[in-house]
């Protein structure tokens, strides 16, 4: 009975993977590119309206700075430091967030007990949290800790919601055969909550990148994108700031889309 139940879960996930690709993918890509061009036009119009070419450099100057930076070896050292901060924070917040979310989803008392704490982490201003963490620990740990604390509620909320949305009949079937265990978690709950976790991951990557770089900026983390942005602002090199922003956008797209593409490829096999 248990084997048949797990096979049913596997079949459900396989059927999801067999959904045909979006026929309008090329059209969506074109519209996405037009959106990027629109951002460039907005930047140009803002510069013209403000009359300040220093703060709002031309798109040509930004692209020139961008290609200069990606040809520089030091830039990749900055990227590596920031990405390392992001990955560690994502890993920590995922483990804690999924564990907390499962507890909240399985036990309403735990959900109500932890609700004030989750609201606190969601609503506390980042600068206040950074100052508190700076007092309590070394500056080098601040990007990891602050980013993880703010991302935990995002992931735990998605996990809890996904757990609560699972068909109760499926849960009743597994309960007839065995107790809750890590095997049940990874073969029953995680696959059925995949949609919620995927959206939480996408949101966490974008927010996590902003949080990491902001904390790096505030604590002046050596060899990081946050420190590089601070230095560029100090020397009025605004074209470099926009170029770093473009690099960060590409990093978010890469970190978000690459793992999802790998997972989709493995499922399709």
Long-range contacts (C-beta under 8 A, 24 or more apart in sequence): 1-173, 1-176, 1-177, 2-174, 2-177, 2-178, 5-170, 5-173, 5-174, 5-177, 5-188, 6-187, 6-188, 9-170, 9-187, 9-188, 9-191, 9-192, 10-191, 12-191, 12-192, 13-191, 13-194, 13-267, 14-267, 16-194, 17-264, 17-267, 17-268, 43-242, 54-236, 54-238, 55-238, 56-238, 57-238, 57-239, 57-242, 61-239, 62-239, 62-242, 62-243, 62-246, 63-243, 64-239, 65-237, 65-239, 65-240, 65-242, 65-243, 66-243, 66-246, 66-247, 68-243, 69-240, 69-243, 69-244, 69-247, 70-247, 75-247, 77-223, 78-223, 78-224, 78-225, 78-227, 78-228, 79-225, 79-247, 79-251, 81-216, 81-221, 81-222, 81-223, 81-224, 81-225, 82-209, 82-212, 82-213, 82-216, 82-224, 82-225, 82-226, 82-251, 83-251, 83-255, 85-143, 85-144, 85-147, 85-212, 85-216, 85-221, 85-224, 86-147, 86-205, 86-208, 86-209, 86-212, 86-255, 88-144, 89-143, 89-144, 89-147, 89-148, 89-151, 89-208, 89-211, 89-212, 90-151, 90-204, 90-205, 90-208, 92-144, 92-148, 93-147, 93-148, 93-149, 93-151, 93-152, 93-154, 93-155, 93-204, 93-208, 94-155, 94-201, 94-204, 96-148, 96-152, 96-155, 96-156, 97-151, 97-152, 97-153, 97-154, 97-155, 97-156, 97-158, 97-159, 97-200, 98-155, 98-156, 98-159, 98-197, 100-152, 100-156, 100-159, 101-155, 101-156, 101-157, 101-158, 101-159, 101-160, 101-162, 101-163, 102-159, 102-160, 102-163, 102-185, 102-189, 104-156, 104-159, 104-160, 104-163, 105-159, 105-160, 105-161, 105-162, 105-163, 105-164, 106-163, 106-180, 111-160, 118-152, 118-153, 118-156, 118-157, 119-153, 121-149, 121-150, 121-152, 121-153, 122-150, 122-153, 122-154, 126-150, 126-211, 126-214, 126-215, 127-218, 130-215, 130-218, 130-219, 134-219, 139-219, 139-220, 139-221, 140-221, 142-215, 142-218, 142-219, 142-221, 143-211, 143-212, 143-215, 143-216, 143-219, 143-221, 143-224, 143-226, 146-211, 146-215, 147-208, 147-211, 147-212, 147-215, 150-207, 150-211, 151-204, 151-207, 151-208, 151-211, 154-200, 154-203, 154-204, 154-207, 155-197, 155-200, 155-201, 155-204, 157-200, 158-193, 158-196, 158-197, 158-199, 158-200, 159-193, 159-196, 159-197, 159-200, 161-196, 162-189, 162-192, 162-193, 162-195, 162-196, 162-197, 163-189, 163-193, 165-193, 165-196, 166-192, 166-193, 198-260, 201-256, 201-259, 202-256, 202-260, 205-252, 205-255, 205-256, 206-252, 206-256, 209-248, 209-251, 209-252, 209-255, 213-248
